[in-house]
Amino acid sequence: MKLKFVLAILALSLVSGLASAAGDPPAPKPDAPKDAVLERYTAASAKQDWSAAAAALEEGLQKSPNNADYHNLLAYATRKGPNPDMSKVFKHYNEALRIDPKHKGAHEYLGEAYLMVGNLAKAKEHLAQLDKLCFFGCNEYTELKKAIGAYEAKVAAKQ
C-alpha cells in the first residue's frame, strides 16, 4: 500500500514538473543587447563614483526620458554624493513614480530621502505603498522599514 502511495506521489510530481516546464519562459539569449547606461552606472557605483554614475544616467535620460529606472537611479546617485541636491533627488524619484507608480525601488529610496530631510510621515507613506505592492513582502519594504526604525531610534535617543 505504501509503495502505491509513493509511486502515485512520484508520478504526480513528474507530471506537474513537466507541465510547469512547458510554461517556463525561454532562457535569455546570451547575445541579447545590454543596457550600456546601466552598465556604466553599475561600474561607477561599484567604485562609489557617484558623479560618474549620475553622468551616465543623465546621458541615458537624454535618449530615454521616460525610463523610470534611470530616474530612480539618478536620484539615488545624487543622494549618495557628497553634497546632495535634494530638490533634484525628489524631482527624479517623483518622475520615476509618475512613469511607474508601482516602482518599488523608487518608493524605497524616496522614503529614505524623506528621512534625510526629517520627514518621517512621508517616509511612512512610501512604506505603506510598498506594503500594498509587496503582497508577500519584498526587500524594498524590509529595507525602508529598517531605515525608518533606525531613524526613529536616533530621534528617540536625542530626546
Secondary structure as UniProt FT lines:
FT   HELIX           2..23
FT   TURN            30..31
FT   HELIX           36..46
FT   TURN            47..48
FT   HELIX           50..63
FT   TURN            65..66
FT   HELIX           68..80
FT   HELIX           86..99
FT   TURN            101..102
FT   HELIX           104..116
FT   TURN            117..118
FT   HELIX           120..133
FT   TURN            135..136
FT   HELIX           139..158
//
